[in-house]
């Protein structure tokens, strides 16, 4: 039984990247495919009348499923901070139709005793769309960032949830007391202070306060250190691999991989569930 998988993230509605992904799936027949968020066209460039999910994403995967038949792999996906949550119902509906498994705040089992968890939220950013932003470990907001209580949203959320929810508490509820030794966590945010969350903020400041060049989640970092999942998958910070020279990090016994990329190519990460240390990344 193959345990080789494909992982991509931050495709931002690029037709060419999706075509490359579908070709790779058809050619390699992986055991599973993971999409780590920011899947839709850039929020600032996408009109509210366009539903990319039903116009392009779902038809593309449907054609692939028809082509592959029984060899069509499970496709796990989450959304990202640039994906308006108003399109979540389309994602859920197409998932219910069998095209993919919408993984946000859910757990799925895989053969071989593996399990998959998904989590889309990121800590506060400077961007104004707040659908997929949460306070991290407290209500602190980094200089230059916009609070989740400000900005705008494409769906209504109770004020108490916006004010009180944290990534830390979400992850505790999601994982519960499960043994995570054979788990894969599909995150959009990378963990804080790693090779995967390095932003191009060198020398930048806000109101004379220097900005931290590491912009990942403290809660996710602490969760990985405490719970030791087998593998974590990340995106969000496009330039991190270029700036640090690495798209892979080890945190204790956990392998963490990023598929974010700031070029026009698709960053295609291949990994084996039994040997995540051997993961490879190719720009296509």
C-alpha positions as a Markdown table, in Angstrom:
| # | Residue | x | y | z |
|---|---|---|---|---|
| 1 | Unk | 0.0 | 0.0 | 0.0 |
| 2 | Unk | 1.4 | 3.4 | -1.0 |
| 3 | Unk | 1.6 | 6.1 | 1.6 |
| 4 | Unk | 3.1 | 8.7 | -0.7 |
| 5 | Unk | 1.2 | 12.0 | -0.6 |
| 6 | Unk | 1.1 | 15.4 | -2.3 |
| 7 | Unk | 0.8 | 18.8 | -0.6 |
| 8 | Unk | 0.3 | 22.3 | -2.1 |
| 9 | Unk | -0.8 | 25.6 | -0.6 |
| 10 | Unk | -1.5 | 29.2 | -1.5 |
| 11 | Unk | -2.6 | 28.6 | -5.1 |
| 12 | Unk | -4.6 | 31.8 | -5.0 |
| 13 | Unk | -6.9 | 30.8 | -7.9 |
| 14 | Unk | -4.1 | 30.3 | -10.4 |
| 15 | Unk | -5.3 | 28.3 | -13.3 |
| 16 | Unk | -1.8 | 27.1 | -14.3 |
| 17 | Unk | -1.0 | 25.9 | -10.7 |
| 18 | Unk | -4.2 | 23.9 | -10.6 |
| 19 | Unk | -3.6 | 22.4 | -14.0 |
| 20 | Unk | -0.1 | 21.3 | -12.7 |
| 21 | Unk | -1.6 | 19.9 | -9.6 |
| 22 | Unk | -4.2 | 17.9 | -11.4 |
| 23 | Unk | -1.6 | 16.5 | -13.8 |
| 24 | Unk | 0.6 | 15.5 | -10.9 |
| 25 | Unk | -2.3 | 13.7 | -9.2 |
| 26 | Unk | -3.2 | 11.8 | -12.4 |
| 27 | Unk | 0.4 | 10.9 | -13.0 |
| 28 | Unk | 1.4 | 9.8 | -9.5 |
| 29 | Unk | -1.8 | 8.4 | -8.0 |
| 30 | Unk | -0.9 | 9.5 | -4.5 |
| 31 | Unk | -2.4 | 8.0 | -1.3 |
| 32 | Unk | -3.8 | 11.4 | -0.4 |
| 33 | Unk | -3.6 | 15.0 | -1.4 |
| 34 | Unk | -3.5 | 18.0 | 0.9 |
| 35 | Unk | -4.4 | 21.7 | 0.1 |
| 36 | Unk | -3.3 | 24.1 | 2.7 |
| 37 | Unk | -5.5 | 27.2 | 2.1 |
| 38 | Unk | -5.6 | 30.4 | 0.1 |
| 39 | Unk | -7.1 | 28.4 | -2.7 |
| 40 | Unk | -9.3 | 31.1 | -4.3 |
| 41 | Unk | -8.4 | 34.2 | -6.3 |
| 42 | Unk | -6.9 | 37.0 | -4.2 |
| 43 | Unk | -9.7 | 38.6 | -2.2 |
| 44 | Unk | -8.9 | 42.1 | -3.4 |
| 45 | Unk | -9.2 | 40.9 | -7.1 |
| 46 | Unk | -12.2 | 38.7 | -6.9 |
| 47 | Unk | -15.7 | 40.1 | -7.3 |
| 48 | Unk | -18.4 | 38.9 | -4.9 |
| 49 | Unk | -20.5 | 37.6 | -7.7 |
| 50 | Unk | -17.8 | 35.0 | -8.8 |
| 51 | Unk | -17.9 | 31.6 | -7.1 |
| 52 | Unk | -14.5 | 30.1 | -8.1 |
| 53 | Unk | -15.3 | 27.0 | -6.2 |
| 54 | Unk | -18.3 | 26.0 | -8.4 |
| 55 | Unk | -17.0 | 27.6 | -11.6 |
| 56 | Unk | -13.5 | 26.1 | -11.7 |
| 57 | Unk | -12.3 | 24.3 | -8.6 |
| 58 | Unk | -15.1 | 21.7 | -8.4 |
| 59 | Unk | -15.3 | 21.1 | -12.1 |
| 60 | Unk | -11.5 | 20.5 | -12.3 |
| 61 | Unk | -11.6 | 18.0 | -9.5 |
| 62 | Unk | -14.7 | 16.4 | -10.8 |
| 63 | Unk | -13.1 | 15.8 | -14.2 |
| 64 | Unk | -10.1 | 14.3 | -12.4 |
| 65 | Unk | -12.3 | 12.0 | -10.4 |
| 66 | Unk | -14.1 | 10.8 | -13.5 |
| 67 | Unk | -10.8 | 10.1 | -15.2 |
| 68 | Unk | -9.2 | 8.2 | -12.3 |
| 69 | Unk | -12.2 | 6.3 | -11.1 |
| 70 | Unk | -11.4 | 4.1 | -8.1 |
| 71 | Unk | -7.8 | 5.5 | -8.1 |
| 72 | Unk | -9.0 | 9.0 | -7.2 |
| 73 | Unk | -7.3 | 9.8 | -3.9 |
| 74 | Unk | -8.8 | 11.5 | -0.8 |
| 75 | Unk | -8.3 | 15.2 | -1.1 |
| 76 | Unk | -8.1 | 17.1 | 2.2 |
| 77 | Unk | -8.4 | 20.9 | 2.1 |
| 78 | Unk | -8.8 | 24.0 | 4.3 |
| 79 | Unk | -9.3 | 27.6 | 3.4 |
| 80 | Unk | -6.8 | 30.4 | 4.2 |
| 81 | Unk | -6.9 | 34.0 | 5.4 |
| 82 | Unk | -7.3 | 35.4 | 1.8 |
| 83 | Unk | -10.3 | 33.1 | 1.1 |
| 84 | Unk | -13.6 | 34.8 | 1.9 |
| 85 | Unk | -15.6 | 32.5 | 4.2 |
| 86 | Unk | -18.7 | 33.4 | 2.2 |
| 87 | Unk | -17.6 | 30.6 | -0.2 |
| 88 | Unk | -17.3 | 28.0 | 2.6 |
| 89 | Unk | -20.9 | 26.7 | 1.9 |
| 90 | Unk | -19.8 | 25.9 | -1.7 |
| 91 | Unk | -16.7 | 24.1 | -0.3 |
| 92 | Unk | -18.9 | 22.1 | 2.1 |
| 93 | Unk | -21.4 | 21.2 | -0.5 |
| 94 | Unk | -18.9 | 19.9 | -3.0 |
| 95 | Unk | -17.2 | 18.0 | -0.2 |
| 96 | Unk | -20.5 | 16.4 | 0.7 |
| 97 | Unk | -20.7 | 15.4 | -3.0 |
| 98 | Unk | -17.4 | 13.5 | -2.6 |
| 99 | Unk | -14.9 | 15.7 | -4.4 |
| 100 | Unk | -12.8 | 16.4 | -1.3 |
| 101 | Unk | -12.8 | 16.3 | 2.5 |
| 102 | Unk | -13.2 | 19.7 | 4.1 |
| 103 | Unk | -10.9 | 19.4 | 7.1 |
| 104 | Unk | -11.2 | 22.6 | 9.1 |
| 105 | Unk | -11.6 | 21.7 | 12.8 |
| 106 | Unk | -12.3 | 18.1 | 11.8 |
| 107 | Unk | -10.6 | 14.8 | 12.1 |
| 108 | Unk | -10.4 | 12.0 | 9.4 |
| 109 | Unk | -8.9 | 8.6 | 9.6 |
| 110 | Unk | -6.6 | 7.1 | 7.0 |
| 111 | Unk | -5.4 | 3.5 | 6.4 |
| 112 | Unk | -2.4 | 2.4 | 8.5 |
| 113 | Unk | -3.6 | 4.1 | 11.7 |
| 114 | Unk | -3.0 | 7.6 | 10.4 |
| 115 | Unk | -5.4 | 10.5 | 11.0 |
| 116 | Unk | -5.7 | 14.0 | 9.6 |
| 117 | Unk | -6.7 | 17.2 | 11.3 |
| 118 | Unk | -7.3 | 20.5 | 9.7 |
| 119 | Unk | -7.2 | 24.1 | 11.0 |
| 120 | Unk | -7.4 | 27.3 | 8.9 |
| 121 | Unk | -7.1 | 30.2 | 11.3 |
| 122 | Unk | -4.0 | 32.4 | 11.4 |
| 123 | Unk | -3.0 | 35.1 | 14.0 |
| 124 | Unk | -3.9 | 38.7 | 13.3 |
| 125 | Unk | -2.3 | 40.1 | 10.1 |
| 126 | Unk | -2.1 | 43.6 | 8.6 |
| 127 | Unk | -4.7 | 42.6 | 6.1 |
| 128 | Unk | -8.4 | 43.7 | 6.4 |
| 129 | Unk | -10.2 | 40.4 | 5.6 |
| 130 | Unk | -10.7 | 38.8 | 9.1 |
| 131 | Unk | -12.8 | 35.7 | 8.2 |
| 132 | Unk | -9.9 | 33.3 | 9.1 |
| 133 | Unk | -8.1 | 35.3 | 11.8 |
| 134 | Unk | -8.1 | 34.5 | 15.5 |
| 135 | Unk | -6.2 | 35.9 | 18.5 |
| 136 | Unk | -3.3 | 33.6 | 19.0 |
| 137 | Unk | -2.6 | 32.9 | 22.7 |
| 138 | Unk | -4.1 | 36.1 | 24.1 |
| 139 | Unk | -5.7 | 39.4 | 22.8 |
| 140 | Unk | -2.3 | 40.8 | 22.0 |
| 141 | Unk | -1.9 | 42.1 | 18.4 |
| 142 | Unk | 1.6 | 42.7 | 16.9 |
| 143 | Unk | 2.5 | 46.2 | 15.9 |
| 144 | Unk | 1.3 | 46.9 | 12.4 |
| 145 | Unk | -1.4 | 44.2 | 12.5 |
| 146 | Unk | -5.2 | 44.8 | 12.6 |
| 147 | Unk | -7.2 | 43.2 | 15.4 |
| 148 | Unk | -9.8 | 40.5 | 14.5 |
| 149 | Unk | -12.3 | 42.8 | 16.0 |
| 150 | Unk | -11.6 | 45.4 | 13.3 |
| 151 | Unk | -11.3 | 44.9 | 9.5 |
| 152 | Unk | -14.2 | 43.3 | 7.7 |
| 153 | Unk | -15.8 | 39.9 | 7.3 |
| 154 | Unk | -17.8 | 38.2 | 4.5 |
| 155 | Unk | -20.0 | 36.3 | 7.0 |
| 156 | Unk | -21.5 | 37.3 | 10.4 |
| 157 | Unk | -19.8 | 35.9 | 13.5 |
| 158 | Unk | -20.9 | 36.4 | 17.1 |
| 159 | Unk | -19.0 | 39.3 | 18.8 |
| 160 | Unk | -18.1 | 37.1 | 21.8 |
| 161 | Unk | -16.4 | 34.6 | 19.5 |
| 162 | Unk | -14.4 | 37.3 | 17.7 |
| 163 | Unk | -13.4 | 38.8 | 21.1 |
| 164 | Unk | -12.7 | 35.6 | 23.1 |
| 165 | Unk | -11.7 | 32.8 | 20.8 |
| 166 | Unk | -8.0 | 31.9 | 20.5 |
| 167 | Unk | -6.0 | 29.5 | 18.3 |
| 168 | Unk | -4.6 | 28.0 | 21.5 |
| 169 | Unk | -8.1 | 27.0 | 22.8 |
| 170 | Unk | -9.3 | 25.8 | 19.4 |
| 171 | Unk | -6.4 | 23.4 | 19.1 |
| 172 | Unk | -6.9 | 22.0 | 22.6 |
| 173 | Unk | -10.5 | 21.3 | 21.7 |
| 174 | Unk | -9.7 | 19.9 | 18.3 |
| 175 | Unk | -7.1 | 17.4 | 19.5 |
| 176 | Unk | -8.6 | 16.5 | 22.9 |
| 177 | Unk | -6.7 | 13.8 | 24.6 |
| 178 | Unk | -5.9 | 11.8 | 21.4 |
| 179 | Unk | -2.6 | 10.2 | 20.8 |
| 180 | Unk | -1.1 | 12.3 | 17.9 |
| 181 | Unk | 1.9 | 10.0 | 17.1 |
| 182 | Unk | 0.4 | 9.1 | 13.7 |
| 183 | Unk | -1.4 | 12.3 | 13.0 |
| 184 | Unk | -1.0 | 14.9 | 10.1 |
| 185 | Unk | -2.1 | 18.4 | 10.9 |
| 186 | Unk | -3.1 | 20.6 | 7.9 |
| 187 | Unk | -2.6 | 24.2 | 9.0 |
| 188 | Unk | -2.6 | 27.4 | 7.0 |
| 189 | Unk | -0.3 | 29.3 | 9.5 |
| 190 | Unk | 3.2 | 28.1 | 10.1 |
| 191 | Unk | 4.6 | 27.8 | 13.7 |
| 192 | Unk | 6.2 | 30.9 | 15.2 |
| 193 | Unk | 10.0 | 31.5 | 15.1 |
| 194 | Unk | 10.9 | 28.8 | 12.6 |
| 195 | Unk | 12.3 | 28.6 | 9.1 |
| 196 | Unk | 8.7 | 28.5 | 7.8 |
| 197 | Unk | 7.3 | 31.9 | 9.1 |
| 198 | Unk | 10.0 | 34.3 | 8.1 |
| 199 | Unk | 8.5 | 37.4 | 6.5 |
| 200 | Unk | 10.2 | 40.1 | 4.5 |
| 201 | Unk | 10.0 | 42.7 | 7.2 |
| 202 | Unk | 13.7 | 43.4 | 7.8 |
| 203 | Unk | 14.2 | 47.0 | 9.0 |
| 204 | Unk | 10.4 | 47.7 | 9.0 |
| 205 | Unk | 8.7 | 49.5 | 11.9 |
| 206 | Unk | 5.2 | 50.7 | 12.9 |
| 207 | Unk | 5.0 | 53.9 | 15.0 |
| 208 | Unk | 8.8 | 53.6 | 15.6 |
| 209 | Unk | 8.4 | 50.0 | 16.9 |
| 210 | Unk | 10.5 | 47.4 | 15.0 |
| 211 | Unk | 8.4 | 44.6 | 13.4 |
| 212 | Unk | 9.1 | 41.0 | 14.2 |
| 213 | Unk | 10.2 | 39.2 | 11.1 |
| 214 | Unk | 8.6 | 35.9 | 12.4 |
| 215 | Unk | 4.9 | 36.1 | 11.9 |
| 216 | Unk | 3.7 | 32.5 | 12.6 |
| 217 | Unk | 1.5 | 31.2 | 15.4 |
| 218 | Unk | 2.9 | 30.9 | 18.9 |
| 219 | Unk | -0.1 | 28.7 | 19.8 |
| 220 | Unk | 0.7 | 26.3 | 16.9 |
| 221 | Unk | 4.4 | 26.2 | 17.9 |
| 222 | Unk | 3.5 | 25.4 | 21.5 |
| 223 | Unk | 0.9 | 22.8 | 20.4 |
| 224 | Unk | 3.5 | 21.0 | 18.2 |
| 225 | Unk | 6.1 | 21.0 | 21.0 |
| 226 | Unk | 3.6 | 19.7 | 23.6 |
| 227 | Unk | 1.5 | 17.2 | 21.5 |
| 228 | Unk | 4.2 | 16.0 | 19.0 |
| 229 | Unk | 2.1 | 15.2 | 15.9 |
| 230 | Unk | 4.0 | 13.1 | 13.3 |
| 231 | Unk | 3.7 | 15.7 | 10.6 |
| 232 | Unk | 2.4 | 19.3 | 10.2 |
| 233 | Unk | 1.7 | 21.0 | 6.9 |
| 234 | Unk | 1.8 | 24.8 | 6.5 |
| 235 | Unk | 1.6 | 27.7 | 4.0 |
| 236 | Unk | 0.7 | 31.4 | 4.4 |
| 237 | Unk | 4.1 | 33.1 | 4.3 |
| 238 | Unk | 5.1 | 33.0 | 0.6 |
| 239 | Unk | 8.6 | 34.3 | 0.9 |
| 240 | Unk | 9.8 | 32.2 | 3.8 |
| 241 | Unk | 11.6 | 29.5 | 1.8 |
| 242 | Unk | 13.4 | 32.0 | -0.3 |
| 243 | Unk | 14.5 | 34.0 | 2.7 |
| 244 | Unk | 15.6 | 31.1 | 4.9 |
| 245 | Unk | 16.6 | 28.6 | 2.2 |
| 246 | Unk | 14.4 | 25.9 | 3.7 |
| 247 | Unk | 10.8 | 24.8 | 3.4 |
| 248 | Unk | 11.3 | 22.0 | 6.1 |
| 249 | Unk | 11.7 | 22.2 | 9.8 |
| 250 | Unk | 11.9 | 19.8 | 12.7 |
| 251 | Unk | 10.4 | 20.6 | 16.0 |
| 252 | Unk | 11.2 | 17.9 | 18.5 |
| 253 | Unk | 9.9 | 14.7 | 16.9 |
| 254 | Unk | 7.6 | 16.5 | 14.5 |
| 255 | Unk | 8.4 | 17.2 | 10.8 |
| 256 | Unk | 6.9 | 20.5 | 9.6 |
| 257 | Unk | 6.7 | 21.3 | 5.8 |
| 258 | Unk | 5.7 | 24.4 | 3.9 |
| 259 | Unk | 4.3 | 24.6 | 0.4 |
| 260 | Unk | 4.1 | 28.4 | 0.3 |
| 261 | Unk | 6.0 | 30.0 | -2.6 |
| 262 | Unk | 6.4 | 33.6 | -3.8 |
| 263 | Unk | 7.0 | 32.7 | -7.5 |
| 264 | Unk | 4.6 | 31.9 | -10.3 |
| 265 | Unk | 5.4 | 28.2 | -10.1 |
| 266 | Unk | 3.5 | 25.6 | -8.1 |
| 267 | Unk | 5.5 | 24.4 | -5.1 |
| 268 | Unk | 4.7 | 20.6 | -5.1 |
| 269 | Unk | 5.7 | 18.9 | -1.9 |
| 270 | Unk | 5.8 | 15.1 | -1.9 |
| 271 | Unk | 6.0 | 13.1 | 1.4 |
| 272 | Unk | 5.6 | 9.6 | 2.6 |
| 273 | Unk | 3.4 | 9.1 | 5.7 |
| 274 | Unk | 5.8 | 6.5 | 6.9 |
| 275 | Unk | 8.9 | 8.6 | 6.3 |
| 276 | Unk | 8.1 | 12.4 | 6.4 |
| 277 | Unk | 11.8 | 13.2 | 6.9 |
| 278 | Unk | 12.3 | 12.2 | 3.2 |
| 279 | Unk | 9.9 | 14.8 | 1.9 |
| 280 | Unk | 10.9 | 16.6 | -1.4 |
| 281 | Unk | 9.8 | 19.9 | -2.9 |
| 282 | Unk | 9.8 | 20.8 | -6.6 |
| 283 | Unk | 8.8 | 24.0 | -8.4 |
| 284 | Unk | 6.8 | 23.2 | -11.5 |
